């Protein structure tokens, strides 16, 4: 089997401190058409998870205690003992895995099966709980069953073609899109301006059974209230000055398809009440109309605003919020997915080159480095604009760093994104692991280059990545 064919196989992460059992499970899964990734400790498992993005994990309930990176960094014996207890527990590891990938199916294996353990595993939302010794064929069937549930039915990968990424968070988001697209639940997409919320909405539509019907988007912040109402719900002839003909409105124009209400947080309160009624009754009354018309659309809303704060200050209706917030997707800022910047830059360069019919161009190495380290307060939209300016202005085949600097000159510095409050040792270790993963992805597993960027010697850098269960060959 070619390397490309192997890469397309479903990946299963197996975590067990019993090396012989680990090998046995891996052999069984490999023979059944899976690509197996193995780990013997919790830290190694988290590193493998972030590096390889498995489709399913199999975790032993009782892992051999290990001294964690957090405790080693702090040098605190008590902290190490606490961390060892947690890392020896497969449920705690599974919980952390699902924080990193909420849709990851996790199968727990144990030689200490009990009703309380099974109940807790079920409460945690884990895929299955199997007691050793287990039948190898039964394990493979369990893996197949849960992977089949995770995969989008009847779709090629074309729906996600425009989402260019190798970032773990974005790949997990793509998995969420694939899962929810099959259902008609209303979706609320949140994320900073320019991060790609409309792209996510279009991907949901493209992966859904409604793909053959229209996708219609409207920016709720771009139109005054009266015009927005008319655009959404339509109007009857003569409803107001200038209404010389009947207008169906966007909701009816998207019949059978999907409507994106972008910047929903800026919708005026009176319209929020009318939209709520439409969502509840699936009927629209045009402005100036005397009868209601049934509509069959899927509604996706998007906003860069903190709607919980809008609820507090009274600018957004609580009942509408809960009607929209059935499924919530979060799109990360570009500075949280820096390993994607070279990929996006190359993608935009090719796309814009074709649009402007310009000769083939490429980036100088220092130009890509400048793009990767630049602040991006405008996120992916700003990156696109910078590349577009470079394509238009460039007078040679190579886009130099000086041209990038020119395009970035007017960009304001980005603010640090807020983080959740964690214990210092845990926050430090989490940041360190994610930082190393981004570095190794950015350099394609080149340890020497990654060490130079981190300003550490190669030997020290090797020890650092090993402490977090990372191996450079996973990123090549």
N, C-alpha and C positions, 0 to 999 in steps of 0.2 A: 504494500500500500504506500502511495506517495505521501510525502510530508503534508501536502495540501489536503489530501483526502483524510489523513489522520486528524488534522486541525478541525475539520468539519464534523467530526464525531462528537456526540454528547459527552461532556466532561463530568466526571464524578470524582469528588474529593473524599478520600477515605482516611479517617483519623483513628489510629489505634496504637498503643505503645507496645503491643505484642507483634514483633516483627514478622514472625512466621504466619500469623493470622492475616496481617496486613498484606503479605505477599500472596497468600491464598486468595483473598478477596480480589486483589488486583488482577490476578491471573484469570479468575472467573469472569470478571467484568470485561477485561480486554478480549477474552474469547467470545464474549457475547456482543461485541460491536461497540464498546464504549472506550473512551480515552480516560485512563485512570491517573489521578494525581494523588500521592500519598503524603502523610505527615504523621509524626510520632508524638508531637507535643502540641499544646494549644497555641503557643507563639508561632510555631512552624505552620500550623493550620491557618492562622490568620494571614500569614505572609502568602501562603499558597492561594488563599481565597482572593486576596487583592491582586495577585499577579496573574492568575489564570482564569478567574471568573467562572467557576464550575456551575453546571446546571443543577446539580444535586450534591448533597453531602451525606456521608455515612459516618457517624461519630460514636465511639465507644463511651459508655456512660462513666466509667472509671478510668481516668488517665493517670499515669504515673506523675506524682508531684514534680514540679520544676520551679526553679528560682526565676521569677519573671524579670523582664527588662526594667519594669518600673522599680522593683525593689532593688535591683542591682544598681540602678542609677541613683537611688536615694541612699543605699547602704544601710537600710533600716531592717533589722532582723524581724521585728514584729510585723512590719508591712509585708515582708517576704513570706512569712508564715500565712498571713491572710490571703495573699495572692496565690500561694501554692494550693490552699484549700479550694479556691474558686477554679483554678485551672485544672485541678484534678477531677472536676465535675463536668461531665459532658453536656449536661443541661445548661450550665453557665456558658460554656463555649458556644453551644447552639444558639443561645440567646444573643451573644455578641455577634455571631455570624449573621443572624437575621436582622440585627441593627444595621449591618453593612449592606445586606441584600435582603430586604423584607420579603421577597417572593421565593427565596431559596428553600426548596424542600429539604428537610433534614430527617434522616432515619437514625434512630438511636439503637445501638447494640449494647447488650449487657449480659454478663453471666450472673448478675445479681437481680434478676427480674422480680418485680413485686408489684402489687396492685397500686400502692402509693406512687411508685415511680411512673407507672403507666398513666395514672390520673394526672400527675404533674406534667408529663410529656404532652398529653392531650390538651391540657390547659395552656401550655406554651404554644400550641398550634403547630406542633411538629408533625411531620408526614406519617411516621410509623414508629413502633416500638417493638423490636424483635429480640428474643431471648436466645443467648448462646446455649448449646450448639444449635445452629440454624441450618436449614436446608439451602444449599447454594442456589438451586433453581428458584426457590421461593423468594430469595433475596433479589435475584435478577428480575423476576416478574414484578416485585414491588417497585424496583427502580424504574422499570419500563412504564408501569402504571402512573407513577407520579410525574415522570417526564412527559408522558402523553397529555396529562392534565395541564402541564405548564405551557405546552406548545400551542400557538395559534392554529386553529383548524382551517385547512383549505386555503392557506395563503402562502405565496412565495415571499421572499425577503424584500421585494421591491418597495413595499410600503415604508421601509425605514432607510431607503437609499440616500435620502438627503440629510440624515443625521450622521454626521461624520465624527466618529469618536473612538477612543480606546480607553476612555476614563471609566473607572469602576462604577461611579455613581450614575453616569449617563447610560452605561450598559444595563445597569439594574433598572433604570427608568424605561429603557426600551423593552425590557421584559415585562414591566408593569403595563406598558401600552398594549403589548401583545395579549395580555390577559384580559384587560378591561374592554378592548375594542370589540369583542364579540357580543358584549352586552350593551343595552341602551341607557345605562345609568348616566346621570348628569355628572360632568367632570369639572372640577375647579383647578385650573393650572396657575400656580403662583411662582414668582421668580422676578429678579430684577429686570428693568427695561433693557431690551436688546439681547436677552439671554437665549431666545429661541422658543418662546411660548407658542407662537402661531405655528411654527414648524412641528411642534409636538401635537398640536390640535389637528393639523393636516395628516400627521402619521396615524392618529387614532381613526380618523375618517377613512384613510386609505386601507387600514387593516380591518375595517368593519364590514358587515354585510351591506352597509349603505354606500359602499364605494362607487357604485354605478350611478348614484344620484348626486345632486349638487352639494358642494361645500361653499357656504356663504359666510363671509366674515364682515363684521362692522365694528369700528372703533367708537365706543360709547363716549369717549372724551373729545371726539373731533367735531361733533355736531351740537347745535343748540337744542334745547329740550323739545320744542315743537317739531323741528325737522327730524330729530331722532325718533320721536314717536311715529311719525309718518313713515319713515324709512323702515322701522321694525314691523309695524302692524298694518301698514298700508293706509290709503285714504279713499273715500268716495269722491266722485266727481262733484265739484262745487263745495267741498268740505271747508275750504278756506280760499282766500284770494290766490289765484295762480293754479288752483287744482282743476285744470281744464279737462282732465281725464282720470279715470279710476287707476289707482296704483296698488298692486297686490301686496307690496311690502316684502321685506327680506324673509320673514318667517314662512310665508306662503310660497315664495320663490324657491325656497330650499325643500319643498315638500318631498318627503321620503329620504332626505339627506341629513346634513349636519349644519348647524349654525354656530359660529364662534362669536361670542359677545366679548370683544377685547376691551380691556380696561373697564370692567364691570364696576369697579370701585368708584368710578366717576359718574355713574348713572344717577340722574336726579331722583330724589325720593318719590315724587309722584309716579314716575315711570317704573320705579321698582315695584310699587304696588300692582301696577297693571301687568308687569312681567310675571310676578308671582301668580296672578290669576291664570295667565296663559299656561304656565308650567303645571298648575294644578288641574286645569280643565282641558288642556290641549285644544283650546278654541281661541280664535282671534276675532276681535271686533275692530274693523278699520276706523280710522278717524272720520267722523261724520257719517258712519254707516249705521244701518238699522238692524242688521242681522250678524250673527257670529258665523265664522267659518272654521271647520275642523282643520287642524294641522298635525302632521306626523313628521316631527323632526327630532333629532338628538341635539341637545343643547350643551355646548362647552363654553365655560366662562373662563376668562383669564384676567389677572391683575398683578401689578407690581406693588400694590398697596398692602398694608397690614390690615386686613378686614376686621380682625379682632379689636384693633384700636378704633376702627370706624364704627363698630358696634357700640363701643363705649361712648364715643362722642356724638352718637345719634345720626351719623351721616349714612349709615347703611342699615337696612332692616334685618332684624334677627331672623324672622321667618324665611326671608329670601336667602339669607346666608345658609341656613340649614338645608334649604331646598337645593341649592347649588353645590354644597359641600358634601355630596354623596361619596364621590371619589376625589381625593386630593392628590395632585401630582406637583412636585417641586422641581423646578429647573435650576441647576446651580449656576452661579456666576462664573464667568470665564476664568477668573483668577483662582477658582477652585478646581479647575481642570486644565492646568497649564500644559500637560503632556499632549493635549489636543491642538495646541496652537500651531505647531508645524504642519499637522495634517490639514487643519482648516485653511491655513495660509496657502498650501499647495493646491487644495481643492478650489479655493476662490481664484487663485491665479489661473488655473485651467479654464474655469467657467467664464471669468471675465475676459480672458484672452480670446475665447471663442466669440463672445458677444461683441467685442470691439474689433474682431478680425485682426488682431495684432500678431506679430511673429511669436513663436514659442519662446518663453522666457523662463528663467530659473532664479532662485535666490542665492546670493553669496552666503557662505556659512555664517559670517558675522551678522548678516541681515536677519537670518532666522533666529540667531541667538538674541538679537536686539528685540525682535518680536516676542520671543518667549519670556523675556524679563521685563517687558514694558507693563506699566499699569493699564488696565482696561476698564475704566469706569463705565464705558458704553457697551461693554461685553462683546458678543459675537458681531453685533451690528456695527460696532466701531471698528473691529478688525476687518470686516468686509469693506468698509469705507476706506480704510487705510490702504488695503490691497488694491482697490479700484483706483485710487489716486496714483498709486505707483504704476499700474498698468497704463494709465492715460499719459503720465509724464515721462516714463522711462524711454530713453532713446537708444538703448542697446539690449542685448540678449540677457544680461545679468542685472538683477535688481540689487543694488548695493545697500549697505547699512546707512549710508548718508541719505539715500532716498527715503528709507524708512524713518529716519530721524526727522526729515522734513515733513513727512505726512503726520508724524506724531506730535509735532511742535506745539500744536494748539490744544492738545489733550490735557485735561486737568488730572492731577494725581488721584488715584483711587483710594477710597477709605477702606480700612480694614473691616472685613465682614465680622459680625458678632458671632461668638461661639457660646455653646452651652457651658454651664459651670460644672466642672469636673474636679475631683481630687487632683492635686498638683502632679503627683507621680503618674496617674493614669492619663492626664491630659498631655504630659510630656512624652510618654511612651506612644500614645496614639498619634500625636503630631509627628514624632520622629519616624514611626513606621510609614505613615502616609507620605511624608517628605521623601523617604528613601524609595518608596514605590514610584513616586512621580519622577524622581531622578533616573531610576533604572529604566522606566518606560521612555523617558525623554532621550536617553542615550542608547536605547536598544540593547541594554544589558552590558554596555561597555564600562567596566568597573573603573578603569583608569580615568576615563573622561568624567564619569560621575564623581569620582573622588576629587578631581580638579575643581569641578563646579562647587562641591561642598567644602573645598579648601581643607581637605584631610589627606593624609598620606594613604597610599593604597592598602597597606597592611591594616591600618586602623579602620579603614572603610570596610574591608572584608569582615573584620570582627564585628563591626556594627550591623551589617546586613545579616550575618549569621545569627546574631543575638535575637533578631526579629524573625527568624525563620525564612529569610529571603535568600534566593539563589539567582545569580545573574543569568544563568541559562534559561530561566523561565521567561525572560523578557526579550529574548533574541528572535 
